Amino acid sequence: MFIIWWIIVGLIAGFITGKLMKGSGFGTLGDIVVGILGAIVGGFIMRLAGFSGQGGLLYTILVAVVGAILLTLLLRLVTGNRSRNL
């Protein structure tokens, strides 16, 4: 059940990140992966900043979106703004 939760949060975070960032996304599967990895990155950054590691659904999605945006920016820097399907 926990993996389904990560997939749902990743899907939501990837979708929101795709809408917030200009340019094309990474496809459905790629957006889910970026959302899940963004949740991990965002959670790590929030813990380093001293925020609690626990929260509700909105907190989790917000942290995942922030992490996914940072991850998308990093991916675009590395790939030279090319759109790629993961």
C-alpha positions in Angstrom: 0.0 0.0 0.0 2.9 2.3 0.7 4.2 2.0 -2.8 0.8 3.0 -4.2 1.0 6.1 -2.0 4.4 7.1 -3.4 3.1 6.6 -7.0 0.0 8.7 -6.3 2.1 11.5 -4.7 4.6 11.2 -7.6 1.9 11.5 -10.2 0.4 14.5 -8.6 3.8 16.2 -8.0 5.0 15.4 -11.5 1.7 16.7 -13.0 1.9 20.0 -11.1 5.6 20.4 -11.9 4.9 19.8 -15.5 2.2 22.6 -15.5 4.4 25.0 -13.5 7.5 24.6 -15.6 7.7 25.9 -19.1 8.4 23.5 -21.9 7.4 19.9 -22.5 7.4 17.3 -19.7 8.9 13.9 -19.5 5.8 11.9 -20.4 3.5 10.2 -17.9 5.9 7.7 -16.6 8.7 10.2 -16.6 6.6 12.7 -14.7 5.8 10.1 -12.1 9.5 9.2 -11.7 10.5 12.9 -11.4 7.7 13.4 -8.9 8.8 10.5 -6.7 12.4 11.5 -6.9 11.4 15.1 -6.3 9.6 13.9 -3.1 12.9 12.3 -1.9 14.9 15.4 -2.8 12.4 17.8 -1.3 12.2 15.7 1.9 15.9 15.7 2.2 16.1 19.5 1.7 13.3 20.2 4.1 14.9 18.1 6.8 18.2 19.9 6.3 16.3 23.2 6.7 15.0 21.9 10.0 11.4 21.2 9.1 9.5 18.2 10.3 9.7 15.1 8.3 6.0 14.4 8.8 2.9 16.1 7.5 -0.3 15.6 5.8 -1.2 15.0 2.2 -0.8 18.7 1.2 2.5 19.1 2.9 3.8 15.9 1.2 2.7 17.1 -2.2 4.1 20.6 -1.7 7.5 19.1 -0.6 7.4 16.7 -3.6 6.6 19.6 -6.0 9.4 21.7 -4.7 11.8 18.8 -5.0 10.5 18.0 -8.5 11.0 21.6 -9.7 14.6 21.6 -8.4 15.2 18.2 -10.0 13.6 19.3 -13.3 15.8 22.4 -13.3 18.9 20.3 -12.7 17.9 17.8 -15.5 17.4 20.7 -17.9 20.8 22.1 -17.0 22.4 18.7 -17.6 20.5 17.9 -20.8 20.7 21.4 -22.3 16.9 22.0 -22.1 16.2 19.0 -24.4 13.0 17.2 -23.7 13.5 13.5 -23.1 11.2 10.6 -22.2 12.5 8.7 -19.2 
